[in-house]
Amino acid sequence: MRRLDGITDSMDMCLKIGMGLTGFGVFFLFFGMILFFDKALLAIGNVLFVAGLAFVIGLERTFRFFFQKHKMKATGFFLGGVFVVLIGWPLIGMIFEIYGFFLLFRGFFPVVVGFIRRVPVLGSLLNLPGIRSFVDKVGESNNMV
């Protein structure tokens, strides 16, 4: 059944499932890091995050996003980190993943910083003296996705 905005119910359901999987993935990754890099939680979080991303933007677009020629280094670090976590070295794997994540998504950081600066409480936190210079450096990136 097609709605007025052109999104079918099955597409809407995939989007909801993807958001849930991505949210649970981030939760498990965060919880796994809090619990001293628990291998099982980090592995579950990785699988849920990547699966959720595929549900949200689709398999083809996920594949195109990760395997663009200029993002191969970032993809190698990110997926290599996922693999290293899955084989049982969570600390080293998370270091690789975080580095790959920042390389992959650095084009989105200026947009995120601009949005957060407009949020009432968070915007004032970003303008604190110690944080402002770091946030300005992150927000000035001109690398788009």
N, CA, C and O atoms as a GROMACS GRO file, in nm:
protein
  580
    1MET      N    1   0.083  -0.117   0.000
    1MET     CA    2   0.000   0.000   0.000
    1MET      C    3   0.089   0.125   0.000
    1MET      O    4   0.182   0.135   0.081
    2ARG      N    5   0.062   0.217  -0.088
    2ARG     CA    6   0.144   0.339  -0.103
    2ARG      C    7   0.073   0.455  -0.030
    2ARG      O    8  -0.047   0.478  -0.046
    3ARG      N    9   0.153   0.527   0.049
    3ARG     CA   10   0.101   0.644   0.120
    3ARG      C   11   0.118   0.768   0.033
    3ARG      O   12   0.171   0.760  -0.078
    4LEU      N   13   0.074   0.881   0.084
    4LEU     CA   14   0.083   1.006   0.008
    4LEU      C   15   0.226   1.050  -0.016
    4LEU      O   16   0.256   1.112  -0.118
    5ASP      N   17   0.317   1.019   0.078
    5ASP     CA   18   0.455   1.064   0.062
    5ASP      C   19   0.538   0.970  -0.025
    5ASP      O   20   0.658   0.992  -0.041
    6GLY      N   21   0.477   0.866  -0.082
    6GLY     CA   22   0.547   0.778  -0.174
    6GLY      C   23   0.620   0.662  -0.107
    6GLY      O   24   0.682   0.581  -0.176
    7ILE      N   25   0.613   0.654   0.024
    7ILE     CA   26   0.681   0.546   0.095
    7ILE      C   27   0.580   0.435   0.119
    7ILE      O   28   0.471   0.459   0.173
    8THR      N   29   0.614   0.314   0.080
    8THR     CA   30   0.526   0.202   0.105
    8THR      C   31   0.538   0.158   0.250
    8THR      O   32   0.633   0.194   0.319
    9ASP      N   33   0.441   0.079   0.295
    9ASP     CA   34   0.443   0.031   0.433
    9ASP      C   35   0.563  -0.059   0.459
    9ASP      O   36   0.620  -0.058   0.568
   10SER      N   37   0.603  -0.139   0.358
   10SER     CA   38   0.718  -0.226   0.377
   10SER      C   39   0.847  -0.144   0.388
   10SER      O   40   0.937  -0.180   0.464
   11MET      N   41   0.857  -0.034   0.312
   11MET     CA   42   0.974   0.053   0.323
   11MET      C   43   0.978   0.119   0.460
   11MET      O   44   1.084   0.131   0.521
   12ASP      N   45   0.861   0.160   0.508
   12ASP     CA   46   0.852   0.223   0.640
   12ASP      C   47   0.892   0.123   0.748
   12ASP      O   48   0.960   0.159   0.844
   13MET      N   49   0.851  -0.002   0.733
   13MET     CA   50   0.885  -0.105   0.831
   13MET      C   51   1.035  -0.133   0.829
   13MET      O   52   1.096  -0.150   0.934
   14CYS      N   53   1.096  -0.138   0.710
   14CYS     CA   54   1.241  -0.158   0.702
   14CYS      C   55   1.316  -0.043   0.768
   14CYS      O   56   1.418  -0.066   0.834
   15LEU      N   57   1.268   0.078   0.750
   15LEU     CA   58   1.330   0.194   0.813
   15LEU      C   59   1.322   0.184   0.965
   15LEU      O   60   1.419   0.213   1.035
   16LYS      N   61   1.206   0.145   1.016
   16LYS     CA   62   1.189   0.129   1.161
   16LYS      C   63   1.279   0.019   1.215
   16LYS      O   64   1.343   0.036   1.319
   17ILE      N   65   1.285  -0.093   1.145
   17ILE     CA   66   1.372  -0.203   1.188
   17ILE      C   67   1.518  -0.158   1.185
   17ILE      O   68   1.593  -0.187   1.278
   18GLY      N   69   1.557  -0.088   1.080
   18GLY     CA   70   1.694  -0.040   1.069
   18GLY      C   71   1.731   0.056   1.180
   18GLY      O   72   1.841   0.048   1.236
   19MET      N   73   1.642   0.147   1.213
   19MET     CA   74   1.669   0.241   1.322
   19MET      C   75   1.682   0.167   1.455
   19MET      O   76   1.768   0.199   1.537
   20GLY      N   77   1.597   0.067   1.475
   20GLY     CA   78   1.607  -0.012   1.598
   20GLY      C   79   1.738  -0.090   1.605
   20GLY      O   80   1.804  -0.091   1.708
   21LEU      N   81   1.775  -0.155   1.495
   21LEU     CA   82   1.900  -0.230   1.493
   21LEU      C   83   2.021  -0.140   1.514
   21LEU      O   84   2.113  -0.174   1.588
   22THR      N   85   2.020  -0.024   1.449
   22THR     CA   86   2.131   0.070   1.465
   22THR      C   87   2.138   0.121   1.608
   22THR      O   88   2.247   0.130   1.666
   23GLY      N   89   2.024   0.154   1.665
   23GLY     CA   90   2.021   0.200   1.804
   23GLY      C   91   2.070   0.095   1.901
   23GLY      O   92   2.150   0.125   1.990
   24PHE      N   93   2.025  -0.028   1.884
   24PHE     CA   94   2.073  -0.136   1.970
   24PHE      C   95   2.222  -0.162   1.948
   24PHE      O   96   2.294  -0.193   2.042
   25GLY      N   97   2.267  -0.149   1.823
   25GLY     CA   98   2.409  -0.167   1.795
   25GLY      C   99   2.494  -0.065   1.867
   25GLY      O  100   2.596  -0.100   1.927
   26VAL      N  101   2.453   0.061   1.863
   26VAL     CA  102   2.527   0.166   1.934
   26VAL      C  103   2.523   0.141   2.084
   26VAL      O  104   2.623   0.158   2.153
   27PHE      N  105   2.405   0.099   2.135
   27PHE     CA  106   2.394   0.068   2.278
   27PHE      C  107   2.489  -0.044   2.318
   27PHE      O  108   2.561  -0.032   2.418
   28PHE      N  109   2.490  -0.153   2.243
   28PHE     CA  110   2.578  -0.265   2.276
   28PHE      C  111   2.725  -0.227   2.265
   28PHE      O  112   2.807  -0.271   2.346
   29LEU      N  113   2.760  -0.147   2.166
   29LEU     CA  114   2.899  -0.101   2.154
   29LEU      C  115   2.938  -0.016   2.275
   29LEU      O  116   3.045  -0.034   2.332
   30PHE      N  117   2.851   0.077   2.313
   30PHE     CA  118   2.878   0.163   2.427
   30PHE      C  119   2.887   0.081   2.556
   30PHE      O  120   2.978   0.099   2.636
   31PHE      N  121   2.791  -0.009   2.575
   31PHE     CA  122   2.788  -0.093   2.695
   31PHE      C  123   2.909  -0.186   2.698
   31PHE      O  124   2.965  -0.211   2.805
   32GLY      N  125   2.949  -0.238   2.583
   32GLY     CA  126   3.067  -0.324   2.577
   32GLY      C  127   3.195  -0.250   2.612
   32GLY      O  128   3.285  -0.307   2.673
   33MET      N  129   3.203  -0.122   2.574
   33MET     CA  130   3.321  -0.043   2.611
   33MET      C  131   3.320  -0.009   2.760
   33MET      O  132   3.425  -0.007   2.824
   34ILE      N  133   3.202   0.018   2.814
   34ILE     CA  134   3.193   0.047   2.958
   34ILE      C  135   3.235  -0.075   3.040
   34ILE      O  136   3.299  -0.061   3.144
   35LEU      N  137   3.199  -0.192   2.994
   35LEU     CA  138   3.233  -0.316   3.066
   35LEU      C  139   3.370  -0.368   3.023
   35LEU      O  140   3.388  -0.489   3.004
   36PHE      N  141   3.465  -0.278   3.009
   36PHE     CA  142   3.605  -0.311   2.983
   36PHE      C  143   3.623  -0.394   2.856
   36PHE      O  144   3.691  -0.497   2.857
   37PHE      N  145   3.562  -0.349   2.749
   37PHE     CA  146   3.577  -0.409   2.616
   37PHE      C  147   3.538  -0.557   2.615
   37PHE      O  148   3.617  -0.644   2.577
   38ASP      N  149   3.415  -0.581   2.658
   38ASP     CA  150   3.361  -0.716   2.655
   38ASP      C  151   3.345  -0.762   2.510
   38ASP      O  152   3.278  -0.697   2.430
   39LYS      N  153   3.409  -0.874   2.478
   39LYS     CA  154   3.413  -0.922   2.339
   39LYS      C  155   3.274  -0.949   2.283
   39LYS      O  156   3.243  -0.910   2.171
   40ALA      N  157   3.191  -1.016   2.361
   40ALA     CA  158   3.060  -1.056   2.312
   40ALA      C  159   2.971  -0.935   2.283
   40ALA      O  160   2.907  -0.929   2.179
   41LEU      N  161   2.968  -0.839   2.375
   41LEU     CA  162   2.885  -0.721   2.355
   41LEU      C  163   2.933  -0.638   2.236
   41LEU      O  164   2.852  -0.586   2.159
   42LEU      N  165   3.064  -0.624   2.222
   42LEU     CA  166   3.116  -0.548   2.108
   42LEU      C  167   3.086  -0.617   1.976
   42LEU      O  168   3.054  -0.551   1.877
   43ALA      N  169   3.097  -0.749   1.973
   43ALA     CA  170   3.067  -0.824   1.850
   43ALA      C  171   2.920  -0.809   1.813
   43ALA      O  172   2.886  -0.787   1.696
   44ILE      N  173   2.831  -0.823   1.912
   44ILE     CA  174   2.688  -0.806   1.886
   44ILE      C  175   2.659  -0.664   1.838
   44ILE      O  176   2.582  -0.644   1.744
   45GLY      N  177   2.720  -0.566   1.904
   45GLY     CA  178   2.700  -0.426   1.864
   45GLY      C  179   2.745  -0.399   1.722
   45GLY      O  180   2.678  -0.327   1.648
   46ASN      N  181   2.858  -0.456   1.684
   46ASN     CA  182   2.908  -0.437   1.547
   46ASN      C  183   2.812  -0.495   1.444
   46ASN      O  184   2.780  -0.429   1.345
   47VAL      N  185   2.768  -0.616   1.468
   47VAL     CA  186   2.677  -0.682   1.373
   47VAL      C  187   2.546  -0.605   1.363
   47VAL      O  188   2.494  -0.583   1.253
   48LEU      N  189   2.491  -0.563   1.478
   48LEU     CA  190   2.365  -0.489   1.476
   48LEU      C  191   2.379  -0.353   1.408
   48LEU      O  192   2.290  -0.312   1.334
   49PHE      N  193   2.489  -0.285   1.432
   49PHE     CA  194   2.509  -0.152   1.371
   49PHE      C  195   2.517  -0.162   1.219
   49PHE      O  196   2.451  -0.087   1.148
   50VAL      N  197   2.596  -0.255   1.169
   50VAL     CA  198   2.611  -0.268   1.023
   50VAL      C  199   2.481  -0.317   0.960
   50VAL      O  200   2.443  -0.270   0.853
   51ALA      N  201   2.412  -0.411   1.026
   51ALA     CA  202   2.284  -0.458   0.973
   51ALA      C  203   2.180  -0.346   0.974
   51ALA      O  204   2.103  -0.332   0.879
   52GLY      N  205   2.178  -0.266   1.079
   52GLY     CA  206   2.084  -0.154   1.086
   52GLY      C  207   2.110  -0.052   0.979
   52GLY      O  208   2.016   0.002   0.920
   53LEU      N  209   2.236  -0.024   0.952
   53LEU     CA  210   2.272   0.070   0.846
   53LEU      C  211   2.222   0.018   0.711
   53LEU      O  212   2.172   0.095   0.629
   54ALA      N  213   2.236  -0.111   0.689
   54ALA     CA  214   2.189  -0.171   0.563
   54ALA      C  215   2.037  -0.162   0.552
   54ALA      O  216   1.985  -0.141   0.442
   55PHE      N  217   1.965  -0.178   0.663
   55PHE     CA  218   1.820  -0.166   0.659
   55PHE      C  219   1.776  -0.022   0.634
   55PHE      O  220   1.678   0.002   0.563
   56VAL      N  221   1.846   0.073   0.692
   56VAL     CA  222   1.805   0.213   0.680
   56VAL      C  223   1.828   0.266   0.539
   56VAL      O  224   1.738   0.324   0.480
   57ILE      N  225   1.947   0.247   0.484
   57ILE     CA  226   1.975   0.305   0.353
   57ILE      C  227   1.973   0.204   0.239
   57ILE      O  228   1.989   0.242   0.123
   58GLY      N  229   1.952   0.077   0.269
   58GLY     CA  230   1.945  -0.026   0.166
   58GLY      C  231   2.079  -0.093   0.142
   58GLY      O  232   2.184  -0.034   0.166
   59LEU      N  233   2.074  -0.215   0.095
   59LEU     CA  234   2.197  -0.293   0.074
   59LEU      C  235   2.287  -0.231  -0.033
   59LEU      O  236   2.408  -0.221  -0.014
   60GLU      N  237   2.228  -0.190  -0.144
   60GLU     CA  238   2.309  -0.137  -0.254
   60GLU      C  239   2.377  -0.006  -0.214
   60GLU      O  240   2.496   0.013  -0.241
   61ARG      N  241   2.303   0.083  -0.150
   61ARG     CA  242   2.363   0.211  -0.108
   61ARG      C  243   2.465   0.191   0.003
   61ARG      O  244   2.564   0.263   0.010
   62THR      N  245   2.443   0.093   0.090
   62THR     CA  246   2.542   0.062   0.194
   62THR      C  247   2.671   0.014   0.130
   62THR      O  248   2.780   0.057   0.167
   63PHE      N  249   2.657  -0.076   0.033
   63PHE     CA  250   2.775  -0.126  -0.037
   63PHE      C  251   2.847  -0.014  -0.109
   63PHE      O  252   2.970  -0.005  -0.103
   64ARG      N  253   2.773   0.073  -0.178
   64ARG     CA  254   2.835   0.186  -0.248
   64ARG      C  255   2.903   0.283  -0.152
   64ARG      O  256   3.009   0.337  -0.183
   65PHE      N  257   2.841   0.304  -0.035
   65PHE     CA  258   2.900   0.396   0.063
   65PHE      C  259   3.034   0.344   0.114
   65PHE      O  260   3.132   0.418   0.119
   66PHE      N  261   3.038   0.216   0.150
   66PHE     CA  262   3.160   0.160   0.208
   66PHE      C  263   3.270   0.137   0.104
   66PHE      O  264   3.388   0.147   0.138
   67PHE      N  265   3.235   0.108  -0.018
   67PHE     CA  266   3.336   0.068  -0.115
   67PHE      C  267   3.359   0.171  -0.226
   67PHE      O  268   3.390   0.134  -0.339
   68GLN      N  269   3.346   0.299  -0.193
   68GLN     CA  270   3.389   0.404  -0.286
   68GLN      C  271   3.541   0.404  -0.288
   68GLN      O  272   3.606   0.373  -0.188
   69LYS      N  273   3.596   0.440  -0.401
   69LYS     CA  274   3.742   0.433  -0.418
   69LYS      C  275   3.816   0.518  -0.315
   69LYS      O  276   3.918   0.474  -0.262
   70HIS      N  277   3.768   0.638  -0.287
   70HIS     CA  278   3.837   0.725  -0.193
   70HIS      C  279   3.812   0.689  -0.047
   70HIS      O  280   3.872   0.749   0.043
   71LYS      N  281   3.724   0.591  -0.021
   71LYS     CA  282   3.696   0.548   0.116
   71LYS      C  283   3.748   0.408   0.147
   71LYS      O  284   3.713   0.351   0.250
   72MET      N  285   3.831   0.354   0.060
   72MET     CA  286   3.878   0.216   0.082
   72MET      C  287   3.964   0.203   0.207
   72MET      O  288   3.953   0.103   0.279
   73LYS      N  289   4.048   0.301   0.236
   73LYS     CA  290   4.131   0.296   0.356
   73LYS      C  291   4.042   0.297   0.480
   73LYS      O  292   4.063   0.219   0.573
   74ALA      N  293   3.942   0.386   0.482
   74ALA     CA  294   3.851   0.396   0.595
   74ALA      C  295   3.771   0.267   0.612
   74ALA      O  296   3.753   0.218   0.724
   75THR      N  297   3.723   0.213   0.502
   75THR     CA  298   3.647   0.088   0.507
   75THR      C  299   3.734  -0.026   0.556
   75THR      O  300   3.688  -0.110   0.634
   76GLY      N  301   3.858  -0.030   0.512
   76GLY     CA  302   3.950  -0.134   0.558
   76GLY      C  303   3.971  -0.129   0.708
   76GLY      O  304   3.969  -0.232   0.775
   77PHE      N  305   3.991  -0.009   0.761
   77PHE     CA  306   4.008   0.004   0.905
   77PHE      C  307   3.881  -0.033   0.980
   77PHE      O  308   3.886  -0.104   1.080
   78PHE      N  309   3.765   0.016   0.932
   78PHE     CA  310   3.640  -0.011   1.002
   78PHE      C  311   3.605  -0.159   1.000
   78PHE      O  312   3.582  -0.219   1.106
   79LEU      N  313   3.601  -0.218   0.882
   79LEU     CA  314   3.564  -0.360   0.873
   79LEU      C  315   3.674  -0.450   0.928
   79LEU      O  316   3.645  -0.557   0.983
   80GLY      N  317   3.800  -0.408   0.915
   80GLY     CA  318   3.909  -0.481   0.978
   80GLY      C  319   3.895  -0.481   1.129
   80GLY      O  320   3.921  -0.582   1.195
   81GLY      N  321   3.855  -0.367   1.185
   81GLY     CA  322   3.831  -0.358   1.329
   81GLY      C  323   3.717  -0.448   1.373
   81GLY      O  324   3.724  -0.512   1.478
   82VAL      N  325   3.611  -0.453   1.292
   82VAL     CA  326   3.500  -0.545   1.323
   82VAL      C  327   3.551  -0.688   1.326
   82VAL      O  328   3.518  -0.765   1.416
   83PHE      N  329   3.631  -0.725   1.227
   83PHE     CA  330   3.686  -0.861   1.220
   83PHE      C  331   3.776  -0.890   1.340
   83PHE      O  332   3.768  -0.999   1.399
   84VAL      N  333   3.861  -0.795   1.377
   84VAL     CA  334   3.952  -0.815   1.490
   84VAL      C  335   3.873  -0.832   1.620
   84VAL      O  336   3.910  -0.913   1.705
   85VAL      N  337   3.764  -0.757   1.636
   85VAL     CA  338   3.678  -0.775   1.754
   85VAL      C  339   3.615  -0.913   1.752
   85VAL      O  340   3.609  -0.980   1.855
   86LEU      N  341   3.568  -0.956   1.634
   86LEU     CA  342   3.503  -1.087   1.625
   86LEU      C  343   3.598  -1.203   1.654
   86LEU      O  344   3.554  -1.306   1.703
   87ILE      N  345   3.728  -1.187   1.622
   87ILE     CA  346   3.820  -1.297   1.651
   87ILE      C  347   3.874  -1.292   1.793
   87ILE      O  348   3.945  -1.383   1.836
   88GLY      N  349   3.841  -1.185   1.868
   88GLY     CA  350   3.872  -1.188   2.010
   88GLY      C  351   3.971  -1.086   2.063
   88GLY      O  352   4.017  -1.102   2.177
   89TRP      N  353   4.006  -0.984   1.988
   89TRP     CA  354   4.096  -0.879   2.038
   89TRP      C  355   4.019  -0.747   2.039
   89TRP      O  356   4.034  -0.665   1.948
   90PRO      N  357   3.936  -0.727   2.140
   90PRO     CA  358   3.844  -0.613   2.137
   90PRO      C  359   3.909  -0.476   2.144
   90PRO      O  360   3.863  -0.384   2.076
   91LEU      N  361   4.014  -0.458   2.222
   91LEU     CA  362   4.074  -0.326   2.236
   91LEU      C  363   4.138  -0.280   2.104
   91LEU      O  364   4.116  -0.167   2.060
   92ILE      N  365   4.215  -0.367   2.043
   92ILE     CA  366   4.279  -0.334   1.916
   92ILE      C  367   4.173  -0.313   1.807
   92ILE      O  368   4.183  -0.221   1.726
   93GLY      N  369   4.073  -0.400   1.806
   93GLY     CA  370   3.966  -0.388   1.707
   93GLY      C  371   3.889  -0.258   1.719
   93GLY      O  372   3.855  -0.197   1.618
   94MET      N  373   3.860  -0.216   1.842
   94MET     CA  374   3.786  -0.092   1.861
   94MET      C  375   3.869   0.030   1.821
   94MET      O  376   3.814   0.128   1.771
   95ILE      N  377   4.000   0.024   1.842
   95ILE     CA  378   4.086   0.135   1.797
   95ILE      C  379   4.079   0.146   1.644
   95ILE      O  380   4.065   0.256   1.590
   96PHE      N  381   4.088   0.032   1.575
   96PHE     CA  382   4.077   0.032   1.429
   96PHE      C  383   3.939   0.083   1.385
   96PHE      O  384   3.928   0.165   1.293
   97GLU      N  385   3.835   0.034   1.451
   97GLU     CA  386   3.699   0.074   1.415
   97GLU      C  387   3.675   0.222   1.433
   97GLU      O  388   3.617   0.287   1.345
   98ILE      N  389   3.719   0.277   1.545
   98ILE     CA  390   3.697   0.420   1.571
   98ILE      C  391   3.770   0.504   1.468
   98ILE      O  392   3.715   0.603   1.418
   99TYR      N  393   3.892   0.466   1.436
   99TYR     CA  394   3.967   0.540   1.333
   99TYR      C  395   3.896   0.530   1.198
   99TYR      O  396   3.880   0.631   1.129
  100GLY      N  397   3.854   0.411   1.161
  100GLY     CA  398   3.781   0.393   1.035
  100GLY      C  399   3.648   0.467   1.034
  100GLY      O  400   3.609   0.523   0.931
  101PHE      N  401   3.578   0.468   1.148
  101PHE     CA  402   3.451   0.539   1.158
  101PHE      C  403   3.470   0.688   1.134
  101PHE      O  404   3.394   0.749   1.059
  102PHE      N  405   3.572   0.746   1.197
  102PHE     CA  406   3.597   0.889   1.177
  102PHE      C  407   3.637   0.920   1.033
  102PHE      O  408   3.600   1.024   0.979
  103LEU      N  409   3.713   0.831   0.971
  103LEU     CA  410   3.748   0.854   0.830
  103LEU      C  411   3.625   0.841   0.739
  103LEU      O  412   3.609   0.918   0.645
  104LEU      N  413   3.539   0.743   0.768
  104LEU     CA  414   3.421   0.722   0.685
  104LEU      C  415   3.320   0.836   0.696
  104LEU      O  416   3.265   0.881   0.596
  105PHE      N  417   3.296   0.882   0.817
  105PHE     CA  418   3.186   0.974   0.841
  105PHE      C  419   3.232   1.118   0.864
  105PHE      O  420   3.153   1.200   0.912
  106ARG      N  421   3.356   1.152   0.831
  106ARG     CA  422   3.405   1.287   0.858
  106ARG      C  423   3.332   1.392   0.776
  106ARG      O  424   3.329   1.509   0.816
  107GLY      N  425   3.276   1.356   0.665
  107GLY     CA  426   3.198   1.452   0.587
  107GLY      C  427   3.068   1.492   0.653
  107GLY      O  428   3.012   1.597   0.622
  108PHE      N  429   3.018   1.409   0.746
  108PHE     CA  430   2.893   1.440   0.816
  108PHE      C  431   2.916   1.526   0.940
  108PHE      O  432   2.821   1.585   0.991
  109PHE      N  433   3.038   1.533   0.990
  109PHE     CA  434   3.064   1.603   1.115
  109PHE      C  435   3.026   1.751   1.113
  109PHE      O  436   2.968   1.799   1.210
  110PRO      N  437   3.057   1.827   1.006
  110PRO     CA  438   3.014   1.968   1.006
  110PRO      C  439   2.862   1.984   1.015
  110PRO      O  440   2.814   2.077   1.080
  111VAL      N  441   2.788   1.895   0.951
  111VAL     CA  442   2.642   1.901   0.958
  111VAL      C  443   2.595   1.873   1.100
  111VAL      O  444   2.507   1.942   1.152
  112VAL      N  445   2.653   1.772   1.163
  112VAL     CA  446   2.615   1.735   1.299
  112VAL      C  447   2.650   1.847   1.397
  112VAL      O  448   2.569   1.881   1.484
  113VAL      N  449   2.768   1.906   1.382
  113VAL     CA  450   2.810   2.016   1.471
  113VAL      C  451   2.716   2.135   1.453
  113VAL      O  452   2.676   2.197   1.551
  114GLY      N  453   2.682   2.167   1.330
  114GLY     CA  454   2.590   2.277   1.304
  114GLY      C  455   2.454   2.253   1.366
  114GLY      O  456   2.392   2.346   1.418
  115PHE      N  457   2.406   2.129   1.360
  115PHE     CA  458   2.278   2.096   1.420
  115PHE      C  459   2.284   2.106   1.572
  115PHE      O  460   2.195   2.163   1.635
  116ILE      N  461   2.389   2.050   1.632
  116ILE     CA  462   2.401   2.050   1.778
  116ILE      C  463   2.417   2.192   1.831
  116ILE      O  464   2.370   2.222   1.941
  117ARG      N  465   2.480   2.279   1.756
  117ARG     CA  466   2.496   2.419   1.800
  117ARG      C  467   2.363   2.491   1.810
  117ARG      O  468   2.352   2.590   1.882
  118ARG      N  469   2.261   2.444   1.738
  118ARG     CA  470   2.130   2.507   1.744
  118ARG      C  471   2.043   2.452   1.855
  118ARG      O  472   1.939   2.509   1.886
  119VAL      N  473   2.083   2.341   1.917
  119VAL     CA  474   2.008   2.284   2.029
  119VAL      C  475   2.039   2.368   2.152
  119VAL      O  476   2.156   2.393   2.181
  120PRO      N  477   1.937   2.413   2.226
  120PRO     CA  478   1.960   2.511   2.333
  120PRO      C  479   2.068   2.477   2.435
  120PRO      O  480   2.163   2.555   2.449
  121VAL      N  481   2.061   2.367   2.504
  121VAL     CA  482   2.158   2.337   2.609
  121VAL      C  483   2.290   2.289   2.550
  121VAL      O  484   2.397   2.331   2.593
  122LEU      N  485   2.283   2.202   2.451
  122LEU     CA  486   2.405   2.148   2.392
  122LEU      C  487   2.485   2.254   2.318
  122LEU      O  488   2.608   2.249   2.317
  123GLY      N  489   2.418   2.348   2.255
  123GLY     CA  490   2.487   2.455   2.185
  123GLY      C  491   2.571   2.540   2.278
  123GLY      O  492   2.682   2.581   2.243
  124SER      N  493   2.518   2.568   2.397
  124SER     CA  494   2.597   2.646   2.494
  124SER      C  495   2.714   2.565   2.548
  124SER      O  496   2.818   2.621   2.581
  125LEU      N  497   2.698   2.433   2.558
  125LEU     CA  498   2.810   2.349   2.602
  125LEU      C  499   2.922   2.349   2.499
  125LEU      O  500   3.040   2.347   2.534
  126LEU      N  501   2.886   2.350   2.372
  126LEU     CA  502   2.987   2.350   2.267
  126LEU      C  503   3.064   2.482   2.259
  126LEU      O  504   3.172   2.487   2.200
  127ASN      N  505   3.010   2.587   2.318
  127ASN     CA  506   3.077   2.717   2.317
  127ASN      C  507   3.166   2.740   2.439
  127ASN      O  508   3.221   2.848   2.454
  128LEU      N  509   3.180   2.641   2.526
  128LEU     CA  510   3.271   2.654   2.640
  128LEU      C  511   3.414   2.664   2.589
  128LEU      O  512   3.447   2.605   2.486
  129PRO      N  513   3.501   2.738   2.660
  129PRO     CA  514   3.635   2.768   2.609
  129PRO      C  515   3.718   2.645   2.568
  129PRO      O  516   3.780   2.647   2.462
  130GLY      N  517   3.721   2.541   2.648
  130GLY     CA  518   3.804   2.425   2.614
  130GLY      C  519   3.749   2.343   2.500
  130GLY      O  520   3.824   2.279   2.426
  131ILE      N  521   3.618   2.345   2.486
  131ILE     CA  522   3.552   2.261   2.387
  131ILE      C  523   3.539   2.333   2.252
  131ILE      O  524   3.541   2.270   2.147
  132ARG      N  525   3.525   2.464   2.257
  132ARG     CA  526   3.497   2.542   2.136
  132ARG      C  527   3.602   2.525   2.027
  132ARG      O  528   3.568   2.509   1.910
  133SER      N  529   3.730   2.528   2.064
  133SER     CA  530   3.835   2.518   1.962
  133SER      C  531   3.832   2.381   1.894
  133SER      O  532   3.851   2.371   1.772
  134PHE      N  533   3.809   2.275   1.972
  134PHE     CA  534   3.801   2.141   1.915
  134PHE      C  535   3.680   2.129   1.822
  134PHE      O  536   3.691   2.076   1.711
  135VAL      N  537   3.565   2.179   1.867
  135VAL     CA  538   3.443   2.170   1.788
  135VAL      C  539   3.455   2.254   1.660
  135VAL      O  540   3.406   2.214   1.555
  136ASP      N  541   3.520   2.370   1.670
  136ASP     CA  542   3.542   2.452   1.550
  136ASP      C  543   3.628   2.379   1.448
  136ASP      O  544   3.603   2.387   1.328
  137LYS      N  545   3.729   2.308   1.496
  137LYS     CA  546   3.817   2.233   1.406
  137LYS      C  547   3.740   2.120   1.338
  137LYS      O  548   3.757   2.096   1.218
  138VAL      N  549   3.656   2.050   1.414
  138VAL     CA  550   3.576   1.941   1.357
  138VAL      C  551   3.472   1.997   1.261
  138VAL      O  552   3.447   1.939   1.156
  139GLY      N  553   3.411   2.109   1.297
  139GLY     CA  554   3.303   2.167   1.218
  139GLY      C  555   3.346   2.236   1.091
  139GLY      O  556   3.262   2.263   1.005
  140GLU      N  557   3.473   2.266   1.075
  140GLU     CA  558   3.518   2.339   0.957
  140GLU      C  559   3.558   2.250   0.841
  140GLU      O  560   3.595   2.300   0.735
  141SER      N  561   3.550   2.120   0.858
  141SER     CA  562   3.590   2.027   0.752
  141SER      C  563   3.512   2.055   0.625
  141SER      O  564   3.391   2.074   0.628
  142ASN      N  565   3.583   2.056   0.513
  142ASN     CA  566   3.516   2.079   0.385
  142ASN      C  567   3.509   1.952   0.302
  142ASN      O  568   3.476   1.958   0.183
  143ASN      N  569   3.539   1.837   0.361
  143ASN     CA  570   3.526   1.709   0.290
  143ASN      C  571   3.381   1.664   0.297
  143ASN      O  572   3.332   1.630   0.405
  144MET      N  573   3.314   1.662   0.186
  144MET     CA  574   3.176   1.614   0.184
  144MET      C  575   3.177   1.468   0.143
  144MET      O  576   3.274   1.417   0.087
  145VAL      N  577   3.067   1.402   0.171
  145VAL     CA  578   3.057   1.258   0.148
  145VAL      C  579   3.056   1.227   0.002
  145VAL      O  580   3.048   1.110  -0.035
   0.00000   0.00000   0.00000
